Amino acid sequence: MLLPQTKEREYRFRLALRMGLPIFAMVLILVSHRLITSYKNLDSSFYIEVILLLAFSIYFIFYIIYKSFDIRITESVTKTFTREYLYKYLKKELKANNEYTLLLISIDNLSDINSRYGIKNGDKVLKQVVLWTSEYLKSKEITNFPMGHIKGGDFVIGLRGSKNEYSTILELMCLKSDEFTVDDIEVKISGAITDKTFSDELDYLVENLFEIQERNRNQKLLFQNTQEISPQKQESFVISAIKNRSFIVMTQDVFEDEVCVIKECFVKLKTPNSEIIHQKTYMKVLDKLGLMVDFDLMILEQNIAKCCSDSKEIFAMNISPSSLRNPSFMFRAKELLNANSEIKNRLIFLLSESHYYSQVSKYNSTLKVLRDMGVIIAIDRLGAIHTSFLYLRDLDIDMVRYDSSYTKEIKDEKYNSAIDGFNVMAHNRGVKTWIRMVDSQEIKDEAKELKIDYIQGNFMAPVEKKYEN
């Protein structure tokens, strides 16, 4: 394999030869043929024509070489492969090698660097990280590897062999990067590793790198050798579960003043072999395959039929906000709610946003339709990175549930003060508050002292199976 700079020079040279030499050869053949067949009758015009043809062909070859510089396979800033060429290159490598590994190297704070120090310094950081990474791998006797810029501060490296050969090297590199700076600019670097044992498809491998990286950022152990199901199997299992309506619904009691007032529903999909697919696994597949609306409607229909119909309790279920913004979901949801008037005020939609949805008036219009039909609206994970107090301020809702991180740190003064502030704001707006994952009497007492309305956790009640399809 070649480094990107060498590879680009070779690529341009081969392109020029491939396109220019046939034309040059054709000119030579025509001239040779004319000389052989008509050499006795040649006049001065023939030599002029030959000179012009040769001049034109030479000019054309140089023109092709010049234009080939417009076809970039490396980036001007980082001197690494462009994403398009890297993908093309890696697909060939994956086919040619039984064992192949991909590394992800990310500059986690590149956006902050660009904002604070300027884009030029951001570009300098990109280039220096590439050089630093290359030198580090070279010190471990890893050379001549393809490296490409995927997006932002993310780079992917291809290496022949299994990930077991490189996991320790990558972990040590990420640990050593804690000391890395560029002109006194602090650079935060993280990484991930995967190989062909996960999938033969490049797109799946790259997606897996980013998923692994996200998990690694919250763990002390950077790189775990956990066995994972291939993405193709995951997708087929999820599609089969949706098609066959194969799932289990679990519930957990939520208490107000020691009385159970709500049952939250948890859904686990089942494979054809009756193995369990947990939410963290199937949610990303549903989004990718565009099946979120089908899933939400399936669970809504079954919960109405099997939960709400056989008791008078209130049931809470997670609904994707993207489903609420889908006309086909809203149409079917209205049909179900209107056809089952006995469930009015007994169904809670728990909404968890991944980004702040700025079209507040449109959002509130949708929520009003649901609330008018007796659906209770709750915003989940309040106080998390993507679910700020703005939802509590801007949306017309009935409940908020705090992010679980507040439960774990409820004794910490900063978290305690934040909950107290959220509580005051919520109660002033007539919104009920809710906390989950309460696992001790101490946390329960603290939640009560903060006047949180609803308390939930294994300390209070375990998760139990409600029904199975």
N, C-alpha and C positions, 0 to 999 in steps of 0.2 A: 504494500500500500504506500501511497505517497502523501506527504503533507499538502495542505491546500494550495500553498503558493506554487509548489512544483507542479502539482496536478493541473492548475489553471494554465500555466505556460504550455504544458504538454497538450492540454485540451485545445488551446487556440492553434497551436502548430498543426495538430492533426486535422482540425477543421479546415485550415487553409489548404493543406495538402489534398484533403479529400475533395474539396470543391474546385481548387484551381488546377491541379495536375491533369485531370481529364480533358479540360479545355486546351491546355498547353499541348497535350499529347495529340489531340484531334488536329490542331493546327500543323504540327509536325508531320502527321500522316498525310494530310491534304497536300502539303508542299512536296513531300517525298513522292507521292503518287504523280503529281504534275511533272516533277523532274524526270521520273522514270518513263512516263508515257509520251512526253512532248519535249524532251530535252533538245531536239534538233531545231524546234520552231520557237524557242523562247526569245522574247524581246525584252527590252529594258523595263516595260511596264510590269512584267512578272516580278522582277526584283524589288520594284517599289511596293507591289502588293505584299510580297513576303515580309519586307521590313515593317510595313504597317500592321500586318497580322501578328507578327512576333511582338511588336511594341504594344499592341492592344492586349494580347494575352498576358504579357508581363505586368502591364498596368492593372489588369483585372485581378491577377493573383495578389498584388500588393493591396489592392482595394479590399479584397476579401480578408486579408490579414488585418487591415485597419478596422474593418467593420466588426471583425471577431472580438475586438476589445469592448464592443457594446454588449456582448453576450457574456455576462458575468456569472461565474460560478463561485466567486468568493466576494465577501463584503469589503468595502473600502476601509471601514473603520477597524474591524476586528481581524481582517485577513483570514477569517474562517469561512467554510462553505456556506452558501445561502441555504435556506431551508429546502428549497425545491431541489437543488442539486444533491444535498445531503441525503434526502429521502430516496432519490434515484439511486445514489451510490449504495446506501445501506440495504436497500431491497435486493440488490445484486449480491451483497455480502451475506445476507441472511439465507439466500438460496444456495450459495456456494459453500457455506460452512455449517456443519452439524451443531457446533457450539459457538454461540455468539452473544456478546454482552453489550448492553447500552448503559452508559453513565449519564446522569443529569447533573450539571453544575449550574447553580443559580445564585445570582446576586440579589439577595432578598430586599436590600434597601436601595436599589437603583433609582426608584421613583423619588425617594427622599433626597438622594444625591443630586439628581437633575434639578429638583426644585430649589434646593439650598445652595448648591455650588455652580449650577448652570449646566447646560447640555454638553458643552465642550469638555468639562471635567467629567461628566458622565461617560462620554465617549472614551476619555482617557482611562477611566476605571475599567470599562469593558475590555479595552485592549490589554491593559496590565493584568487583568484577571486571566485572560487567555494565555498570556506569556507565562504567568506564574504557574498556572495549571500545567502547561506544557513542560516547564522546567521541572516541576515536581514529579510528573509521571516519568520524565526522562531520567531523573535520579533513581527511579525504581526500575530502570531498564525497560521502560515501555516507550517505544518510539514509532514513528511513521503511522499514526492513527488518524482517521478522519474525525474532524471536529466541526460542528455546524451551529450557527446561531438560529435558534427556534423562534424566540420572541423575547422582547424586553431584555431582561438579564439572564435568560435561560439558554444554555448550551448543551448539546448532546454529543457524546463521544462514542464511537464504535470500537470495540475491541474483540479480537478473535479469542475464543475460549469461554469457559463458564464463569458465572459470577463469583463462584467460590475462590477463583484465582485473584479476584480484584476487590472483594468486599473489605478486607482489612486495610488495603491501600487507600480506598476511598474514605473509609472512616477516619483514618489517621490524617488524611489530607484536610478533611472538614474540621477536625480538631485543631490542626496546625493553623488553619485560616483565621482563628481567633486573634492572631497576632498580625494579620495582614492589613496594611494601610497603603493608600496611594496619596502622596503629598499631604500626609496627616489627615486624609479623609478615611474615616472608619468604613470598612467594607465587610458586610455580613454575607458569608457564603454558606450554602447548604447543598446537599446532594442526595441522590438516590441511585439505586442500581437494580437492573432486571436483566433477564436473559431469555433465550429461546425456550426454556422449560415452561415459561408462562404462555407464550404464543409464538407462532411463526409469522404473524402479521405485524408489520412495522407500526401501523396506527395504534393497535392495541398496546404494543410495547411502550410507545411514547406516552399514551394516556396513563398506563400503569406507573410509569416513572413519576408523574405529577401526583398521582394518588398516594404512592408510597412516601413521597417527599412531604406531603401534607400530614401524614400520620407521624412521620419521623420527627417533625418539628416539635411535637408535643411529648416526645418520649426521650428518656435519658439514653436508652440504647438506640443508637442511630440506625443500624441496619440489622434487621431480624430475618432469619432464614425460615420464614413461615411458608407452609405449603398453601398455594392458592389455586382456586379453580380457574381454568382457562376462560377468557372472556366469551369465547364462542359458546361454551357450555352454559355459562351464566345467562347469556341472552336466550338460549333455547329453553332453559329451565323457567325463566320469567315469562316468556311468551306462552309456554305450555300452561303455567299456573293461571295466567289471565284467561286464556282460551277455555280451560277446563274449570275455572272458578275454584281452584284448589288452594285453600288457605285456612289458617287457624286464627281466631280472634280471642285474645286474652284481655282481661280487664283488671283494673286496680281501683280500689275505693279511694275517694277523696273526701276529707272530713271538714266539717264546720262545727265547732264546739262539740267535738267527740261524736258527732252524728254523720253517717255517710250520706252525702248529698249528690255526689257525682261518681260515675264509673268511667274511667278513661279506657278507651279501646286501643289495643296494640295488635298489629297485623303481622303475621309471619306467613310467607308463601311456602308452598310445598312443591318439591320436585316430583316427577313421575314415580320415584322410588320412596316417596313419603319422607324424604329428608327435608330439613328446615332451611329456608333462605331468609336470613335476617334483614331487617330494614336497611341497615347501612349498605348492604350489598345490592338489594334490589332497587333502591331509590335511584341510584345513579344510572342503572340500566333502563329504568322507566323513562327517565329524562332523555337519555340518548336515543331510545327507540320511539319516542313520541307516544308513549302508552300511559302517561300520567292521568289523562282524562278518563280513559277506560278503567284504570285501576280505581280512581276515586269514585266513579259512578258505581262500579261493582261493589265496593265496600259500603257505599251509602245505601244502595238497594238492599243488601243483605243485613246491614245493621237495623234498618227500618223494619225489615221483616222478622228478624230473629232476636233483636235486643229490645227495641222500643215496644214491640207488640205484646211481649209476654211479661212486662213489668211496668211500674210507674216511675222508675228511676230516670235520672238525667244521664245521658251518655255523651261523652266527649270523643270526637274522632278527628284525626289530622286530615286536613284538606289542603292540597297545594294551592297557593294563591293564584298560580298560573291557570289552574282549572276554573277558578271563579271568574277569571277574565276571558274564559272560552265560552262563546255563545251556545254551543251544543251542550256543554255541561250545565249551564244555567237553565236551558230549556228543559232538560230532563230532570234536573233537581226540582224545578217548580212543579212539574207533573207529579213527582213522587210525594212532595210535601203537601200539595193540594189534595192528593188522593188518600192521604193518611192524616187527617185532621187531629187524630188522637195524640200525635207526637208533638203537637205545638208546645213550644217552650220546654221540650225535653231532649233537644239535640244541640250539642255545642260543636261548632266548627273551630278547631284549633288551627290558626294560621301562623306559619313560620316563614318570614321573608328572608331571602339571601341578600337582597339589596333594597335600599330604600326606594319605594315606588312613588315617584313625584306627582303623578296625576291623582291628587288627593280627592278632588271633587268627583271624578269618575269612580274611584275606588269606593267612596262613601255612598254613591248612588247604588252600586252593586250590593253593598252591605245593607243598605236600607231595604232593598227588595227582600233580602233574606230575613232580616229582622222583623219585617212586617208579616212574614209567613211563620214567625215563631221560632226562627233559628237564633240561638245565642252565639254571639261572636266573641272569640277570645284570641288575643295576640300572644303567641308563645315566644319564649326566650328573650323577654324584655331585658335590656341592658347588655345584651351580647353585642359583638362588633357590628353586626348588620341590622340589629333590631334596637334602635335607639329610642330615647324618650319621645322622639318626634311622632312615633306611631300613637303613643298615649296622648300626645297633644293634638294631633291632626285628625285622627280617625274616630268615627262614632262607633264605639264598641262597648261590650258589656263586661269583659274581664281581661286581665293581663296575667301571664304567668312568668315569673322571673327565670332567667337563665340559671341552670344548675350550678354554675360557678359561684353564685351568690349564696346558695345553700351551704356549699363546702366551706366558705369563708365568712359565714354569717357572724362569727365572733370577732372578726377583724373590724376595727373601727371604721375603716374606709368603706368596706362593703356594707356594714351596718348602717352607716349614714346614708349611703346611696339608696338602700332599700327603704329607709325611713322617708327620704325625699320622694321616691316614687310612690310610696304609699299615700302620702299627703296629697300629691297631685292626682292620683287615681280616685281617692275617696271624694275629693272636691268635685270631681267630674261625675260622680256616681258610678264609678267603675270598681268592680270587685278585684281583689288581688289573690294570687295563688302561688304557692311554692311547692316544689316537688323534691324527691330524693332525700327526704328527712329520714335519717337512719339512727337517731338517738334521742333520748328524752331531753338532753341538753339543747339540741337544735330545735326540737318541738317547742320547748319553753321559750326559747329566744324568739321564735316565729310568732308565738302568741303575744309576747310582750311588745312586738313591733306591730301588733294588730293586723296581721295578715289574715285574710278571710278564710282561705282554703288551704289545708295542709295535706300533703300526700307523701308516701314513702313506705319502704318495706318495714320500717319500725311500726308503722300504723296498720298496714295490711299488705299481704303478699299479692303477687300477680297470679291470677287464676284463669284457667281456660273457661271461656264463655260458650263457644261453639266451634265446630270444625266442618268445613265443606269438603 
